[in-house]
Amino acid sequence: MANYAPPPGTADIFPEEAAWWRRLEETAAHVFPLYGYGELRTPIFEYTEVFKRGIGDETEVVQKEMYTFEDRGGRSLTLRPEGTAGVMRALLTTDVMNGNEKRVYYIGPMFRGERPAAGRRRQFHQIGLENVGRIAPEIDAETITAMMHYIRETGITGGRLLLNTRGVKADREPAEKMLREYFRSHIDAMCDDCRSRIERNIWRILDCKQESCREIVRQAPPYVESYSEESREYFRRVCELLDQAGVEYEIDPFLVRGLDYYVHTVFELVHTAGLGAQATISAGGRYELFLPETKKPVIGVGFAAGMERLLLVQQALAVPPPKPATPPVFMASMGQAARDANIILAAELRRAGFPVVVEFEDKSMKAQLRAANRAGSRFVVIRGDEELAKNLVVCKDMNDGSQQEVSPQALLDIIGK
């Protein structure tokens, strides 16, 4: 038997499930404009250097997870593994580099060659938001507030908001020196990946998932204390503003996020429901992102929420399902002349906003009524030669089995009740 399953790490989304996805998208389209954001749609693939330069050559994403290929001209292209770099590339065509603030959100598929797991696919989907062009703790705090507003509107409660600061680039050297000296003294007890990270990318050790490394990380020195007073004051101000807004959070000094472009505020919203263990459902932070041919960084702050994970949490929390779609009116016909008349009537009903399914095959009335049941139709419009001669239709209510002869014009009053 042929295997019609989609490739590993991908999934088909059928109409019943698509209603859940559509509600997440519609919620974003409602909430984000309240904060002044408009939707931006970018291509699903970019020139590879957009991600290498933007995300960082030493990140796990660039090193191991990107889907990269060549076009006919030999240029290297990559399916987008995250949304921010492509959004920044698009905004460079505007005046954003002149200090003019841009507020955009995006929705769409991303691609990473990870091992598939619950809430983690190779083609996954994100809803994200970016505020670009200006730097201020007030913008960081408002971005986090917008994220929590959106999550609340999806019906998800009970998550934990984790918060930390990455400081600025100038803060990294003293912090890295402190951490490197500490981890070198424990190198024999660390996993192979973290041993190489000590020299290559010390920050990746802080989010290692190996328990042997986690225990060592928990005892790491308070590197944030080595940051400049200006950086620490920036973070204090973000926390103060979140307190004023009533947003609950926990400071996690080991939260660094997985991409090199982050500075100052970083955050994650984690949840346990539906994911088997505590997992991130939405995350982001402030960044300075260099793209090809840019001499200064694009500055901004944003977040992205994983749609697959949001859906898993919604279902685990028993969030009520979306309102079912309006069931279609079913057109049952006895004979070609009646069918032609029903096709014309169906067009009129659709223009009036009613969904309609027309049976185009010659079937018995019993078979057509079974088809109406499968379609979930409440009303069945029946016509044959007799009804045509009288310019009437039979409208059958499948809920109680009653039926009545009415004019086609009166049909709207019945099905619109």
VOPAGU-2260 file (C-alpha; in pm, 1 decimal, decimal comma):
REM VOPAGU-2260
SITE   aa  ch    i         X         Y         Z
SITE  MET   A    0       0,0       0,0       0,0
SITE  ALA   A    1     132,0     346,4     -86,5
SITE  ASN   A    2     249,6     563,6     199,9
SITE  TYR   A    3      58,3     891,1     183,1
SITE  ALA   A    4     182,0    1023,8     519,0
SITE  PRO   A    5     354,1    1363,7     507,3
SITE  PRO   A    6     732,2    1375,1     563,7
SITE  PRO   A    7     849,0    1327,4     926,1
SITE  GLY   A    8     819,9    1645,8    1125,2
SITE  THR   A    9     537,0    1784,9     912,8
SITE  ALA   A   10     161,6    1747,3     936,8
SITE  ASP   A   11    -157,3    1786,2     736,4
SITE  ILE   A   12    -406,9    2027,0     892,4
SITE  PHE   A   13    -763,8    1926,6     813,3
SITE  PRO   A   14   -1063,8    2162,6     832,5
SITE  GLU   A   15   -1168,3    2076,0    1189,7
SITE  GLU   A   16    -818,6    2146,9    1323,7
SITE  ALA   A   17    -769,8    2445,8    1094,3
SITE  ALA   A   18   -1047,2    2623,8    1283,9
SITE  TRP   A   19    -822,6    2622,6    1594,5
SITE  TRP   A   20    -531,6    2762,1    1392,7
SITE  ARG   A   21    -750,6    3029,2    1237,2
SITE  ARG   A   22    -863,8    3143,9    1581,4
SITE  LEU   A   23    -500,9    3192,9    1691,0
SITE  GLU   A   24    -442,1    3401,6    1379,2
SITE  GLU   A   25    -760,4    3603,1    1426,1
SITE  THR   A   26    -669,2    3669,9    1789,3
SITE  ALA   A   27    -333,8    3809,4    1676,0
SITE  ALA   A   28    -509,5    4026,9    1417,3
SITE  HIS   A   29    -730,1    4162,5    1697,9
SITE  VAL   A   30    -473,7    4212,7    1976,9
SITE  PHE   A   31    -161,7    4341,2    1803,3
SITE  PRO   A   32    -325,0    4639,8    1626,4
SITE  LEU   A   33    -431,1    4756,8    1975,7
SITE  TYR   A   34     -59,4    4827,0    2027,3
SITE  GLY   A   35      -9,8    4988,4    1686,6
SITE  TYR   A   36     114,8    4685,4    1489,7
SITE  GLY   A   37      34,7    4592,5    1130,4
SITE  GLU   A   38      90,0    4260,4     954,1
SITE  LEU   A   39     402,1    4198,4     742,1
SITE  ARG   A   40     436,8    3894,9     512,5
SITE  THR   A   41     785,1    3791,4     396,3
SITE  PRO   A   42     906,5    3502,7     173,7
SITE  ILE   A   43     953,7    3161,9     336,5
SITE  PHE   A   44    1310,2    3148,2     204,7
SITE  GLU   A   45    1588,4    3405,0     204,7
SITE  TYR   A   46    1948,8    3426,3      90,5
SITE  THR   A   47    2143,1    3213,3     338,8
SITE  GLU   A   48    2365,9    3500,9     449,0
SITE  VAL   A   49    2059,1    3678,0     591,6
SITE  PHE   A   50    2039,4    3408,8     859,6
SITE  LYS   A   51    2411,8    3344,8     899,2
SITE  ARG   A   52    2480,0    3712,8     952,9
SITE  GLY   A   53    2161,8    3786,1    1142,9
SITE  ILE   A   54    2138,7    3486,5    1375,1
SITE  GLY   A   55    2510,7    3412,3    1412,2
SITE  ASP   A   56    2742,5    3149,3    1261,6
SITE  GLU   A   57    2804,1    2981,3    1598,7
SITE  THR   A   58    2440,3    2920,4    1690,0
SITE  GLU   A   59    2291,4    2572,1    1694,3
SITE  VAL   A   60    2034,3    2685,2    1437,2
SITE  VAL   A   61    2291,8    2787,3    1177,5
SITE  GLN   A   62    2535,8    2507,1    1257,9
SITE  LYS   A   63    2292,4    2214,0    1256,0
SITE  GLU   A   64    1929,9    2291,4    1175,0
SITE  MET   A   65    1886,7    2501,7     859,7
SITE  TYR   A   66    1741,8    2369,0     533,9
SITE  THR   A   67    1974,3    2519,0     271,3
SITE  PHE   A   68    1981,2    2472,4    -106,1
SITE  GLU   A   69    2108,1    2645,7    -420,2
SITE  ASP   A   70    1896,0    2821,1    -680,5
SITE  ARG   A   71    1963,3    2790,3   -1054,3
SITE  GLY   A   72    2208,4    3076,3   -1038,5
SITE  GLY   A   73    2413,8    2907,4    -766,8
SITE  ARG   A   74    2300,8    3142,3    -486,6
SITE  SER   A   75    2257,6    2976,1    -149,3
SITE  LEU   A   76    1900,1    2997,4     -18,4
SITE  THR   A   77    1758,2    2883,7     317,1
SITE  LEU   A   78    1406,0    2809,1     433,8
SITE  ARG   A   79    1350,0    3050,7     718,7
SITE  PRO   A   80    1432,6    2890,8    1057,9
SITE  GLU   A   81    1292,3    3192,9    1245,5
SITE  GLY   A   82    1106,5    3509,5    1159,9
SITE  THR   A   83    1310,6    3803,2    1285,5
SITE  ALA   A   84    1597,3    3808,1    1031,8
SITE  GLY   A   85    1363,5    3807,9     731,6
SITE  VAL   A   86    1146,0    4078,2     885,6
SITE  MET   A   87    1455,0    4293,1     944,7
SITE  ARG   A   88    1572,2    4238,1     587,0
SITE  ALA   A   89    1232,5    4357,6     464,9
SITE  LEU   A   90    1230,5    4662,4     691,8
SITE  LEU   A   91    1569,2    4773,4     557,4
SITE  THR   A   92    1378,3    4878,0     244,1
SITE  THR   A   93    1205,4    5141,1     462,6
SITE  ASP   A   94    1346,7    5432,0     663,9
SITE  VAL   A   95    1387,6    5221,0     978,3
SITE  MET   A   96    1765,2    5282,3     990,2
SITE  ASN   A   97    1700,6    5654,5    1035,5
SITE  GLY   A   98    1549,2    5600,0    1378,5
SITE  ASN   A   99    1190,5    5575,5    1257,2
SITE  GLU   A  100    1003,9    5315,4    1458,7
SITE  LYS   A  101     829,3    5030,1    1277,5
SITE  ARG   A  102     574,9    4800,9    1441,2
SITE  VAL   A  103     487,8    4479,1    1256,9
SITE  TYR   A  104     365,8    4129,3    1330,6
SITE  TYR   A  105     389,6    3813,8    1121,7
SITE  ILE   A  106     231,4    3469,1    1096,9
SITE  GLY   A  107     368,1    3172,9     905,8
SITE  PRO   A  108     569,9    2851,9     875,4
SITE  MET   A  109     934,7    2812,7     983,8
SITE  PHE   A  110    1170,6    2521,6     913,2
SITE  ARG   A  111    1437,0    2351,1    1125,1
SITE  GLY   A  112    1596,5    2009,9    1092,2
SITE  GLU   A  113    1534,7    1906,6    1451,5
SITE  ARG   A  114    1428,4    1567,5    1580,1
SITE  PRO   A  115    1046,0    1579,1    1585,4
SITE  ALA   A  116     876,7    1573,2    1926,5
SITE  ALA   A  117     556,5    1693,4    2089,6
SITE  GLY   A  118     512,3    2057,2    1995,5
SITE  ARG   A  119     829,6    2054,9    1782,7
SITE  ARG   A  120     809,5    1989,3    1410,7
SITE  ARG   A  121    1048,3    2041,2    1121,5
SITE  GLN   A  122     787,6    2263,4     963,9
SITE  PHE   A  123     642,8    2461,1    1250,9
SITE  HIS   A  124     444,4    2782,2    1268,8
SITE  GLN   A  125     494,6    3103,7    1459,7
SITE  ILE   A  126     308,5    3419,8    1538,7
SITE  GLY   A  127     558,3    3695,4    1606,6
SITE  LEU   A  128     580,4    4066,3    1671,6
SITE  GLU   A  129     868,5    4312,5    1615,0
SITE  ASN   A  130     918,3    4672,4    1728,4
SITE  VAL   A  131    1213,4    4804,9    1528,4
SITE  GLY   A  132    1417,5    5124,5    1517,6
SITE  ARG   A  133    1428,0    5247,1    1877,6
SITE  ILE   A  134    1567,1    5131,2    2209,4
SITE  ALA   A  135    1396,9    5197,2    2543,2
SITE  PRO   A  136    1300,9    4985,1    2844,4
SITE  GLU   A  137     944,9    5113,1    2802,0
SITE  ILE   A  138     925,9    4946,7    2459,1
SITE  ASP   A  139    1061,3    4619,2    2601,3
SITE  ALA   A  140     802,3    4620,0    2878,4
SITE  GLU   A  141     517,9    4702,6    2638,8
SITE  THR   A  142     627,7    4419,7    2407,1
SITE  ILE   A  143     612,9    4170,3    2695,0
SITE  THR   A  144     275,5    4311,6    2797,7
SITE  ALA   A  145     145,7    4266,3    2441,0
SITE  MET   A  146     266,6    3905,3    2441,9
SITE  MET   A  147      91,4    3828,9    2769,9
SITE  HIS   A  148    -223,5    4004,5    2644,3
SITE  TYR   A  149    -223,2    3784,8    2334,0
SITE  ILE   A  150    -165,2    3463,6    2531,7
SITE  ARG   A  151    -446,3    3554,5    2770,4
SITE  GLU   A  152    -683,9    3614,4    2477,5
SITE  THR   A  153    -610,3    3263,3    2346,2
SITE  GLY   A  154    -751,5    3124,3    2671,2
SITE  ILE   A  155    -416,7    3007,0    2806,1
SITE  THR   A  156    -349,5    3066,3    3175,9
SITE  GLY   A  157    -101,9    2931,8    3427,4
SITE  GLY   A  158     225,6    2989,8    3244,1
SITE  ARG   A  159     544,5    3124,2    3403,2
SITE  LEU   A  160     710,2    3430,8    3254,7
SITE  LEU   A  161    1090,3    3412,5    3291,7
SITE  LEU   A  162    1298,9    3725,9    3253,0
SITE  ASN   A  163    1670,8    3805,9    3230,3
SITE  THR   A  164    1915,4    4055,1    3083,0
SITE  ARG   A  165    2195,8    3989,7    2834,3
SITE  GLY   A  166    2342,4    4335,4    2892,8
SITE  VAL   A  167    2513,1    4490,9    2591,3
SITE  LYS   A  168    2801,4    4365,4    2378,6
SITE  ALA   A  169    3055,9    4551,2    2596,5
SITE  ASP   A  170    2930,4    4357,8    2901,6
SITE  ARG   A  171    3003,4    4019,9    2746,3
SITE  GLU   A  172    3381,8    4002,3    2784,8
SITE  PRO   A  173    3399,6    4033,3    3166,6
SITE  ALA   A  174    3095,0    3806,2    3205,3
SITE  GLU   A  175    3240,2    3546,0    2969,2
SITE  LYS   A  176    3573,3    3554,8    3152,8
SITE  MET   A  177    3395,5    3490,8    3483,3
SITE  LEU   A  178    3193,6    3203,1    3339,8
SITE  ARG   A  179    3482,8    3051,0    3146,8
SITE  GLU   A  180    3702,7    3033,2    3456,1
SITE  TYR   A  181    3422,2    2868,0    3648,9
SITE  PHE   A  182    3326,7    2610,0    3384,7
SITE  ARG   A  183    3688,3    2517,8    3312,6
SITE  SER   A  184    3717,8    2407,3    3674,9
SITE  HIS   A  185    3427,4    2162,6    3614,5
SITE  ILE   A  186    3508,3    2051,9    3261,6
SITE  ASP   A  187    3559,3    1684,4    3348,1
SITE  ALA   A  188    3197,4    1654,7    3467,0
SITE  MET   A  189    3041,2    1826,6    3165,0
SITE  CYS   A  190    2892,2    1682,1    2845,3
SITE  ASP   A  191    3094,0    1678,7    2522,5
SITE  ASP   A  192    2894,3    1965,0    2369,6
SITE  CYS   A  193    2953,7    2191,5    2668,0
SITE  ARG   A  194    3324,2    2112,3    2673,5
SITE  SER   A  195    3350,5    2254,5    2323,9
SITE  ARG   A  196    3123,0    2544,7    2410,5
SITE  ILE   A  197    3364,5    2669,2    2677,6
SITE  GLU   A  198    3584,4    2809,6    2400,6
SITE  ARG   A  199    3334,2    2837,7    2117,0
SITE  ASN   A  200    3021,1    2985,0    2279,9
SITE  ILE   A  201    3017,9    2992,1    2659,9
SITE  TRP   A  202    2657,1    3116,1    2677,1
SITE  ARG   A  203    2516,8    2796,1    2527,9
SITE  ILE   A  204    2626,8    2611,7    2842,6
SITE  LEU   A  205    2371,1    2805,0    3046,1
SITE  ASP   A  206    2079,6    2646,0    2859,0
SITE  CYS   A  207    2223,7    2293,1    2827,3
SITE  LYS   A  208    1956,2    2031,9    2899,8
SITE  GLN   A  209    2194,1    1759,7    3028,9
SITE  GLU   A  210    2131,2    1714,7    3402,1
SITE  SER   A  211    2502,8    1678,5    3479,3
SITE  CYS   A  212    2561,0    2020,5    3327,1
SITE  ARG   A  213    2244,9    2170,2    3478,0
SITE  GLU   A  214    2373,5    2102,1    3828,8
SITE  ILE   A  215    2701,1    2277,8    3748,8
SITE  VAL   A  216    2516,9    2570,3    3588,0
SITE  ARG   A  217    2302,3    2616,7    3898,8
SITE  GLN   A  218    2617,5    2692,8    4098,2
SITE  ALA   A  219    2759,8    2938,2    3841,5
SITE  PRO   A  220    2874,1    3281,1    3965,3
SITE  PRO   A  221    2633,4    3578,5    3934,2
SITE  TYR   A  222    2773,8    3707,5    3605,5
SITE  VAL   A  223    2507,0    3979,0    3572,2
SITE  GLU   A  224    2681,3    4165,3    3854,9
SITE  SER   A  225    2973,0    4221,6    3616,7
SITE  TYR   A  226    2750,8    4418,2    3376,8
SITE  SER   A  227    2771,0    4796,7    3364,3
SITE  GLU   A  228    2550,2    5001,5    3592,9
SITE  GLU   A  229    2374,1    5137,4    3283,5
SITE  SER   A  230    2279,1    4785,7    3169,3
SITE  ARG   A  231    2158,0    4684,9    3512,1
SITE  GLU   A  232    1954,6    5004,7    3544,4
SITE  TYR   A  233    1793,0    4934,1    3204,9
SITE  PHE   A  234    1680,0    4593,9    3331,5
SITE  ARG   A  235    1557,6    4734,7    3662,4
SITE  ARG   A  236    1343,2    4980,3    3468,0
SITE  VAL   A  237    1189,3    4701,7    3257,0
SITE  CYS   A  238    1100,3    4511,8    3575,3
SITE  GLU   A  239     956,8    4825,4    3734,6
SITE  LEU   A  240     730,9    4886,9    3434,6
SITE  LEU   A  241     608,6    4525,3    3432,2
SITE  ASP   A  242     529,7    4556,9    3804,1
SITE  GLN   A  243     326,6    4869,0    3730,3
SITE  ALA   A  244     140,1    4685,5    3452,6
SITE  GLY   A  245      58,0    4395,1    3683,4
SITE  VAL   A  246     257,2    4143,7    3476,3
SITE  GLU   A  247     394,0    3865,1    3696,5
SITE  TYR   A  248     742,8    3733,2    3617,5
SITE  GLU   A  249    1041,5    3548,3    3762,2
SITE  ILE   A  250    1402,4    3654,7    3707,5
SITE  ASP   A  251    1604,4    3361,0    3571,9
SITE  PRO   A  252    1979,4    3438,9    3549,7
SITE  PHE   A  253    2036,2    3131,4    3331,4
SITE  LEU   A  254    1794,2    3240,9    3060,1
SITE  VAL   A  255    2004,6    3352,9    2762,2
SITE  ARG   A  256    1798,8    3241,1    2458,0
SITE  GLY   A  257    1959,8    3050,6    2173,6
SITE  LEU   A  258    2051,1    3327,9    1929,0
SITE  ASP   A  259    2353,0    3557,9    1938,5
SITE  TYR   A  260    2176,7    3880,5    1847,1
SITE  TYR   A  261    2007,0    3936,2    2186,3
SITE  VAL   A  262    2100,6    4230,1    2411,1
SITE  HIS   A  263    1937,0    4366,7    2724,7
SITE  THR   A  264    1597,1    4206,0    2793,1
SITE  VAL   A  265    1525,7    3840,0    2713,1
SITE  PHE   A  266    1213,3    3650,0    2817,8
SITE  GLU   A  267    1031,9    3319,1    2786,3
SITE  LEU   A  268     680,9    3206,9    2871,6
SITE  VAL   A  269     689,5    2842,5    2978,8
SITE  HIS   A  270     404,6    2600,4    3044,6
SITE  THR   A  271     369,0    2237,5    3148,7
SITE  ALA   A  272      20,0    2156,6    3021,5
SITE  GLY   A  273       2,8    1935,0    2715,2
SITE  LEU   A  274     377,1    1929,7    2648,0
SITE  GLY   A  275     494,2    1649,0    2876,9
SITE  ALA   A  276     738,3    1876,9    3059,7
SITE  GLN   A  277     792,0    2247,1    3110,7
SITE  ALA   A  278     838,2    2394,0    2765,5
SITE  THR   A  279     858,6    2735,3    2605,7
SITE  ILE   A  280     543,1    2845,8    2426,1
SITE  SER   A  281     646,4    3204,5    2351,2
SITE  ALA   A  282     975,6    3390,0    2383,0
SITE  GLY   A  283    1181,9    3681,0    2262,2
SITE  GLY   A  284    1391,7    3976,5    2360,1
SITE  ARG   A  285    1577,5    4287,9    2249,7
SITE  TYR   A  286    1834,5    4247,9    1974,2
SITE  GLU   A  287    2103,4    4412,5    1765,9
SITE  LEU   A  288    2103,3    4233,7    1435,1
SITE  PHE   A  289    2358,7    4276,9    1156,1
SITE  LEU   A  290    2249,0    4185,1     805,2
SITE  PRO   A  291    2454,3    4163,4     484,1
SITE  GLU   A  292    2587,4    4504,3     377,8
SITE  THR   A  293    2465,9    4680,9     694,4
SITE  LYS   A  294    2738,0    4880,4     870,4
SITE  LYS   A  295    2537,1    4929,7    1186,4
SITE  PRO   A  296    2292,5    4692,8    1354,8
SITE  VAL   A  297    1918,5    4693,3    1319,8
SITE  ILE   A  298    1781,6    4741,4    1670,4
SITE  GLY   A  299    1450,4    4609,4    1792,0
SITE  VAL   A  300    1258,7    4394,3    2035,1
SITE  GLY   A  301    1007,8    4121,6    1966,2
SITE  PHE   A  302     879,0    3775,3    2040,9
SITE  ALA   A  303     746,5    3466,8    1866,3
SITE  ALA   A  304     488,1    3216,3    1987,1
SITE  GLY   A  305     487,6    2858,3    1858,5
SITE  MET   A  306     141,6    2784,5    1723,7
SITE  GLU   A  307     167,1    2405,7    1759,3
SITE  ARG   A  308     257,5    2445,2    2124,5
SITE  LEU   A  309     -19,1    2696,5    2188,1
SITE  LEU   A  310    -269,4    2447,3    2047,2
SITE  LEU   A  311    -138,9    2165,2    2266,1
SITE  VAL   A  312    -167,4    2382,5    2576,3
SITE  GLN   A  313    -515,9    2502,6    2479,8
SITE  GLN   A  314    -637,7    2145,8    2445,7
SITE  ALA   A  315    -474,0    2037,2    2772,8
SITE  LEU   A  316    -645,1    2326,4    2951,1
SITE  ALA   A  317    -978,7    2237,0    2787,5
SITE  VAL   A  318   -1012,2    2575,9    2621,2
SITE  PRO   A  319   -1353,6    2571,8    2449,6
SITE  PRO   A  320   -1329,0    2486,9    2079,2
SITE  PRO   A  321   -1392,9    2751,8    1814,7
SITE  LYS   A  322   -1753,1    2811,2    1718,1
SITE  PRO   A  323   -1846,0    2557,2    1452,8
SITE  ALA   A  324   -1882,5    2680,8    1099,0
SITE  THR   A  325   -2234,6    2753,1     979,4
SITE  PRO   A  326   -2362,0    2424,6     833,6
SITE  PRO   A  327   -2438,8    2441,1     463,0
SITE  VAL   A  328   -2780,8    2436,8     307,4
SITE  PHE   A  329   -2802,4    2115,3     103,7
SITE  MET   A  330   -2959,5    2122,2    -243,0
SITE  ALA   A  331   -3127,7    1791,9    -335,8
SITE  SER   A  332   -3259,5    1759,8    -689,3
SITE  MET   A  333   -3469,6    1507,9    -876,1
SITE  GLY   A  334   -3380,0    1546,1   -1242,3
SITE  GLN   A  335   -3152,1    1769,5   -1446,1
SITE  ALA   A  336   -3396,4    2059,8   -1480,0
SITE  ALA   A  337   -3439,1    2077,0   -1101,3
SITE  ARG   A  338   -3062,0    2055,1   -1057,1
SITE  ASP   A  339   -3005,5    2347,8   -1293,9
SITE  ALA   A  340   -3262,5    2554,5   -1104,8
SITE  ASN   A  341   -3097,8    2462,7    -773,3
SITE  ILE   A  342   -2755,8    2570,6    -904,1
SITE  ILE   A  343   -2901,2    2914,1    -981,2
SITE  LEU   A  344   -3067,7    2929,4    -637,7
SITE  ALA   A  345   -2742,5    2821,2    -468,5
SITE  ALA   A  346   -2560,9    3116,0    -627,6
SITE  GLU   A  347   -2827,3    3353,0    -492,4
SITE  LEU   A  348   -2800,3    3206,5    -141,2
SITE  ARG   A  349   -2419,6    3231,1    -143,8
SITE  ARG   A  350   -2439,1    3596,5    -246,9
SITE  ALA   A  351   -2665,6    3644,4      55,3
SITE  GLY   A  352   -2397,1    3486,6     276,0
SITE  PHE   A  353   -2527,3    3131,6     318,4
SITE  PRO   A  354   -2299,4    2830,6     259,1
SITE  VAL   A  355   -2450,7    2581,0      15,5
SITE  VAL   A  356   -2366,5    2229,4    -104,0
SITE  VAL   A  357   -2528,3    2110,2    -426,6
SITE  GLU   A  358   -2557,8    1741,9    -511,9
SITE  PHE   A  359   -2452,5    1711,4    -876,1
SITE  GLU   A  360   -2499,9    1336,7    -923,6
SITE  ASP   A  361   -2822,1    1151,8   -1000,8
SITE  LYS   A  362   -2896,5     982,9    -669,3
SITE  SER   A  363   -3207,4     865,2    -489,6
SITE  MET   A  364   -3363,7    1106,9    -246,0
SITE  LYS   A  365   -3266,5     872,0      38,5
SITE  ALA   A  366   -2901,3     884,6     -68,9
SITE  GLN   A  367   -2911,5    1262,1     -98,7
SITE  LEU   A  368   -3056,1    1299,1     251,3
SITE  ARG   A  369   -2775,9    1077,6     385,6
SITE  ALA   A  370   -2527,4    1307,6     213,0
SITE  ALA   A  371   -2697,9    1607,9     375,6
SITE  ASN   A  372   -2652,4    1444,1     715,2
SITE  ARG   A  373   -2281,9    1385,4     646,6
SITE  ALA   A  374   -2246,4    1753,2     550,9
SITE  GLY   A  375   -2405,4    1853,8     882,5
SITE  SER   A  376   -2684,8    2040,2     705,6
SITE  ARG   A  377   -2989,6    2145,8     897,3
SITE  PHE   A  378   -3189,0    2254,4     592,7
SITE  VAL   A  379   -3233,2    2054,1     272,7
SITE  VAL   A  380   -3388,3    2225,7     -28,8
SITE  ILE   A  381   -3566,7    1966,3    -244,8
SITE  ARG   A  382   -3687,5    2022,9    -599,9
SITE  GLY   A  383   -3826,9    1802,1    -872,5
SITE  ASP   A  384   -4046,4    1854,3   -1175,5
SITE  GLU   A  385   -4355,8    1911,0    -960,2
SITE  GLU   A  386   -4189,2    2187,5    -755,5
SITE  LEU   A  387   -4054,3    2348,2   -1071,1
SITE  ALA   A  388   -4400,0    2361,9   -1224,0
SITE  LYS   A  389   -4532,5    2542,5    -914,2
SITE  ASN   A  390   -4220,0    2761,8    -875,2
SITE  LEU   A  391   -4180,5    2632,0    -519,7
SITE  VAL   A  392   -3919,9    2438,4    -321,5
SITE  VAL   A  393   -3956,8    2190,8     -35,7
SITE  CYS   A  394   -3752,1    2302,1     265,9
SITE  LYS   A  395   -3684,1    2011,9     502,3
SITE  ASP   A  396   -3561,4    2078,3     857,7
SITE  MET   A  397   -3333,0    1786,4     946,1
SITE  ASN   A  398   -3353,8    1868,2    1317,0
SITE  ASP   A  399   -3720,6    1772,7    1354,9
SITE  GLY   A  400   -3802,3    1617,9    1016,1
SITE  SER   A  401   -4061,9    1882,1     931,7
SITE  GLN   A  402   -4089,3    2019,7     582,3
SITE  GLN   A  403   -4286,8    2288,0     400,5
SITE  GLU   A  404   -4337,6    2417,0      49,2
SITE  VAL   A  405   -4226,1    2777,3       5,6
SITE  SER   A  406   -4125,9    3009,6    -273,1
SITE  PRO   A  407   -3753,1    3042,9    -341,9
SITE  GLN   A  408   -3777,3    3403,9    -226,2
SITE  ALA   A  409   -3924,0    3301,3     112,8
SITE  LEU   A  410   -3643,0    3050,0     167,6
SITE  LEU   A  411   -3411,5    3320,8     303,4
SITE  ASP   A  412   -3650,1    3395,2     590,2
SITE  ILE   A  413   -3658,0    3028,9     695,5
SITE  ILE   A  414   -3287,5    2945,1     684,4
SITE  GLY   A  415   -3185,9    3282,1     824,3
SITE  LYS   A  416   -3374,9    3239,8    1152,6
